[in-house]
Structures are given as C-alpha cells and as structure tokens.
C-alpha cells in the first residue's frame, strides 16, 4: 500500500513538472533583433524604435524587440545576410542593397521610375509591390511592406546645376550599383563607387566633387559643409522594405505573425509622414547653412529623363521588361 502511494505520488509530480515545462515553453519570450545602417535621428531608425514599443505592447511582451541602428552590427549587406541566417530577425533598408540578393529589385534603381510619392505608394502598396516582396522568400526573408528613404538628389561644390549639360564632367560618388553608375555616365558625369563612410572625406579632399542622396543625408552627414549646391533632381525614389527573417517568422504563432504585420503596417504610415517632415526640415536647414537649392523646371526634368532613357533599355536587355511593364501600367 505504501509503495502504491509513493508510485502515485511520483506520477503526480511528473505530471505537474511536465505541465510546468509546457507552460514555460509556451510563454517563452522570443527575441526580435532589428538592425539598419541608418543614424538614430533619421525617420527609418525612429520607426524601428516605434515598432519596438508598439509590438511589445501588442504582444504583451511575448516578443522582446532589440534595436541596433547606425551599422552597429553591420552595414546593409551584413544585415540582410543576418536575416538569412536568423542572427538578425528584422530590418528596413533601401532597395539598392536588396537588389544585390534579389534581381527583381533592380527595377527600383532605374532613373525617374516614379514622378512623386503618390505614384510610388500606388505601386508599392498594391499587387505589384506585394509580388515583388514575395520574391524575397527565395532569399529566406519575408517582406511585409515598404517604408521609405525618399527621393535622391544631386549636390556638388563646382557649379549650380540648372540643365542636363551642367552635369557633364562632375566626379560623382555613387552606390556600387550598375544602374546608378550608368545613369550618371549617360549624363556625362564620372561615377565613382565609394563607401558611404568615406564620402565626407572624399568630398572634403576633392576625390569626388558631387554626390547623390536624399536631402536628409545631406543634413545628417553634414555634406552642406563641403557642398555648395543642391539640385532637386528626384532621379531615384528609395523605397525601404520592412523585412523579417523567414526562419524567425516560421517560429512564431499565427497571433504573433498577425501582430507583427499589424504593427509594421501602422508604423509604415507614420514613418512616411516622419520622412516627409524630415525632407521639409532638411531643405530649411541646408538653405540656412548656405547651400544654393535649385529646382528644375518640368521641361528640364523631361530632358533628364530623355538623356537617361538608354539605362532602361539596357535593364530590359539584361532582365526583361516584366516588372517595368507592371509598374508603368500602374503609373501611366
């Protein structure tokens, strides 16, 4: 009888321990590391911190978000590879670096693809944008939506750029992206790929005399100290997809996946508003710092489009026109 009592007691203990272990596993906090190569005071980084706050609240702390900005754990390439390996669980970055992994994203690097933000949002938030995000699945990454870095513009310390001809002869730093380089070659400039971290010194020492980035970069990186002229070319729109690691995504419950999607959609709208305000504020700052800001007429912008039309033709020769046609059908 005593042995039977001990045996039953042992079974009860085992059941209790198993129940506790199951509860512990179910309630285990999941860590979601977010990273980018953007300084803290830019809208893309502010949005990651906002995402952190909102998601932890939405999931009652079942997902613990950690944010690493400003290349603390690597540049764009390292961050994307980190998502593939699930050492980094989420990120937002411009489409240029993503195109190094997913060819379909090269379409976003073509000149004058979008005339304004409204055109971009129509494509990105619609079926075409969703299908492009689906292309990331093959890279072990899940694309959820598009945040933004905004339109790229030209700055230089040689002369005011009022016409296509004024671009000729500029030594311009570009991304190491064939379509960016071809764009400036077509305009008669001399493109020089250079690491962004070396750009300020390159401008200061005269290695290059021009660069192209969103106006927020001109302020954040103090390019106004070594550049006299800013021309609102708006030649490329930088969308910044918000992505998560596929292995991480598949480890989540359906409720957690829904929470991440919900919060990322909310933050997307707020980040775009933050970025537009950042652009407005940045224009005021560069003018205050003494830069000459030049806006091109619609006629001159059309000349820029015509002068760079061969870039699209070469893109089509290499990748076909599937994605370009779909985008043009949405914007025309």
N, C-alpha and C positions, 0 to 999 in steps of 0.2 A: 504493500500500500504506500509506504514511504517512497519507494523507488518510482511508483507511478506518479506520485505528487511532484517529485523532482523532475521527471520527464515532461510532465505537462507544464511545469513552471519554465523549463528551458525552451519549450516550444513558444510559450507566450513571449519570452524575452526576445527570441529570434524574430518573431512576427513584429514586435514593437520596434526593434532595431531596423528591420527591413523597411518598415513604414517610414521611420525617421529618415533613412537614407534616401528613399524615393522622394520624400518631400524636399530634402536638401537639394537633390539633383534638379527637381522641377523648379525650385526657387533660386537656383544658382544665377548670380549676376553675370551677364555677358558684357565683355569689354568691347567697345567700338572705337578704334583709334582713327581719327580723321586727320588728314595732312594736306598741306599745299606748299607752294613756293612763294606765297604772297605775303607781304608785310601785314602786321596786325591792323593797321589803320585803314586798309582798303576794304571795300564792301564785301569782297569774296571771303575774307577772313572773319569779318564781323558776322557774316552769315553763318559760318561754321560754329561760332560761339553761340549764336542764337539757336541754331539747330541743336546743339548740346543741351541748352536749357530746356527747350521745348520737348525734345524726345525723352529726356529723363523724367520730365513731368508727365508726359503722355503714357509712359510705360511703368509709372510708379517706381522707377529706379531699377527695373529688371535689366535695363541696358545702361551701362555706365559709359558715357562718352568722354573720350580724351582728345583734345585738340592740339595739334602741332603745326604751327604756321611758319612762314618765312624760311622754308628749306631747313628747318631744324633737324629733320630726319631724312633729308634728301631733296633733290630737285624733282621736276615733273617726271622724268624717266624713272627715277628710283621709286617715286610714289606709285606710279602705275604698276611697276613690277612688284611692288609690295602688295598691292591689291591682288595681283595674280597669285601670289604666294600666300595670301591671307595674313601677312605680318602687319599690313595696314588694311583696315576694314572699309574705309571710305575716303572720297576726295572729290574736289571740284577743280578742274583745270581747263585751260583753253584747248580748242580742238587741234591746234598745231602739233603739240606733243603727242596727242592721241593718235594722230594720223601716222605716226611712226610705227604704231602697232596695228591699226585698223585702216586699210587703204581707203575705205569708203569715206572716211572723214576728211580726206584731201579736198573734197568738193568745197568745204567751208573755207579753204585757203585761197580760193580763186578771187581775183580782184572784182570789186563792185558787184558782188553777188546780191547784196541787199541794199536798197536805196535808203532805208531808215529802219528804226527798231520795230515798227509795226509790221513791216514785211517779214522781218526775221522771226518775230513771235508767231506770226501766222504759220510759217513753215515749221518752226521748231516745236510748237505746241500742238501740231496736227499729226496726221498719219505719216507724212514723210519723216518728220522728226522722230516719231516712235520707231519706224522701221530702221532708221539709222542707229538708234540706241540699241535695237535688237542685234545689230552687227557685233556689238561688244561681247555678246555671250560667248563667241568663239575664243575670246581672249581671257575667259574666266572672270569676266567683270559684268556686272549688271548696271545698265544705265537707267536712271529713274526720271530725270528731266533735265532742263537746261537752265543754268544760271547764266550770268553774262559778265564779260570784262569790257565790252563795248567796242566802239569803232576805233581803228588805228589811224593815226595822223602823222604827218611829216614835220620834223623840226630840224633846223640846221643853223650853222653860225657863219654862213657865207653870204646869203642874199635872201631877200623876200621872194617867195615862190608864188607867182601870180598866174603863170601859164605852164603848159607842158614843157615848153622849151627851157624854162628856168631850172628844171630838174637836171638837165644834162651836165655831166661832169662831176656831180656830187659823189663823194665817197661815203656811202651809207652803210651803216651796220644793219644787218638783217638777221632773222632767225635762220638756223641751218635747215631751211625748207626750200625745196626746189621751186615751188610756185611763188614764194615771196621773192626769191632771188631773180627769177625770170621776170616778174613784174617790174622790178627796178631796172633790170637790164633793158627791157623794152622801152623804158622812159629815158634811157641814155645815161643813167647813173651807174656807178661802180659798186655793186653789192659786195659786202664783206661780212661773212658769218662771224659772230663774236659772242662769247658767253655774256649773258646779261650782267653778271657781277663785275665784268671788266669794262663795261660800256662807259661809265662815267670817266674813268681814267683815259679810255680811248678817245673820247670827245675832248677832254682837257688837254691831252698831249698832241692832238691832231692826227692820230692814227686813222680816225674817221671824222668827218665833219657834219654828219647827219645821222638821224636815227628815226625809227617809226614805231610808235606805241600809242595806246590810249593816253589821253591827256592826264589821267590820274597818275600814270607812271612818271610823267614829266615833273609833276609836283613831288610825288613820293621819293623819287630818286634824285631830286634837286637838279634835274637837267637844265632848268632855267638859269643855273649859274654858269653853264658852259654853252648855252644855245641862245641865239638872239631872235630866231624866227620860228613861228609855229603856223603851219598851214592845215586847215581843216579839210583834208582830203577824204577822210572816211572811206579809205580804199578797201579795207577788210573789216568785217564785223567779227569780233571774237566771242562766240558762244562758249560757255564753260559748263559742260555736262556735269551733273552731280551723279557720282557712281559709287557702288559698293562692291566689295569682293564677293564673287559668286559663292565660294565655299562658306563664307560668313552668312550670306543671305540664306543659303540652304540649311544652315544650322538653326535658323530662327523658327519660332512658331508662326502660324498664319497671322495671329494677332500682332506679333512683333513686326512682321513684314508690313502689315497694313499701317501700323503706327509710323514706321519709317517713311513710307510713301506719303502718308497724310502730312507729316511734319515737313518733309522735303518740298512738297507742293506749296505749303504755306510760306515757307522760307523763300522759295523761288520768287514769289510775288514781291515779298518785302526786299529781297536782295536787289531785284531790278530797280525798285524805287530808290533804294540807297545808292545804287550805282549812278542813276540819272542825276541825283542830287550831287553826288561826288563829281560828276563831269561839270555841272554848273559851277560848283565851288572852285574846281580846279582851273577853269577858264579865268575866273576872277583873280585867282592867286597868281597865275603866270603873267597876267597883264600888270598886276601890282608889282611883280618882280622885274618888269621892264621888257618882257617879250612882246614882239610885234605879232599879233594874231591876224591871219589873213583867211577870209572865207572866199571860196571860189564861186564864180557865177555858174549857173546851170549849164551854160554854153561851154564853159571851160571844163567842167566836170565831164561833159559828154566827150570832149577831146581826150581827156584822160582815159575814159572807157574805150574809145576807139583805138588809142595808142597801145592799150594792153590786151586787145581782143585776141591776139595770137596765143596768149597764155592759155585761154580756154581751149583753143584748137589743139594745142599740144597735150593738154589734160585729156581731151577726148581721144586723141590718138593712143594715149597710154592706158586709160581706164574705161573708155567708152563714155556714152552720154546718158546712161540710165538715171543716175542721181541728179545730174544737172537738168535734164528734161523735167523730172518730177518737181524740182524746186522752181524752175521757170514757169511751170504750169500753175503753181500756187501764187506766184508773184506778178504774173502778167495779167 
